[in-house]
Amino acid sequence: MKIIWSFLTVAGFVGAIIGALLPVIPGIPFLILAIYSLKKLSPSFHRWLSNTRLAKWLQERQPKLAKWLVG
């Protein structure tokens, strides 16, 4: 199962980079995929991500998205 999450993480980051370079392809969904799959891959990353300022901002501004991504 870790192989699948690793592949999805790499694919998400590559897609996000391509989306940042090419205006035709949106990069945000790929970045969300990368963060979500990295959360599933590494529990220590999930703990770190939950304590960042970005996560706290998301929990205040977008509670449903933050619960899905970080929670």
N, C-alpha and C positions, 0 to 999 in steps of 0.2 A: 504494500500500500504506500510505503514511503517513496517508492519509485514514481508512482503516479502523481503524488503531491509535489515531488521535486520537478517533474516534467512540467506540471501546470504552473509552478512558480517561475521557472525559466521562461516558459512560453508567455506568461503574463508580462514579465519584465521586458522581454524582447518586443512584444506587441505594444507595450506602453512607450518604449523608445521610438519604435516606428511611427506610432501615433503622434508623438511629439514632433517628429521630423516632417511627416506628411500631413497636411491639413485635411486630406480626404478621409483618413482613418482616425476615429476617435481613440484617444489613449487612455482615458479615465476607466472604461470598463476593464481594460487589460490590467491596469494598475490595481483595481479592486480585486480582480482574479488573483493576481500575484500576492497581494497582502493576505487574502483569505486562505490561499493554499499554503503560504508560508506559516500562517497561524496554525493550520492543521499539522504541518510538518514539524514545527518546533515549539514545544510548550514554553521554553524559556523566552523565545521571541514574543510569544503571546503575552507573557507577564510584562516584559519590557514595553511592548506596544500599548498595553492598557494603562501604563503610568506616564505616557508622554503628554505634552501639552496639547498636541493635536487630538489625541483621544479624548482628553477632557473637554476640549472645545466642541468636538463632535457630539459628545454626550449631552452638552448643554443645548447646542443648536439643532442637531439632527438625531434625536434619541433613537429612532427606529434604525437608521443606517448604522449608528455607532453600536447598537446592540447586536446587529448582524455581523459587523466587521470585527469589533473588539470584544464584545461580550461573549 
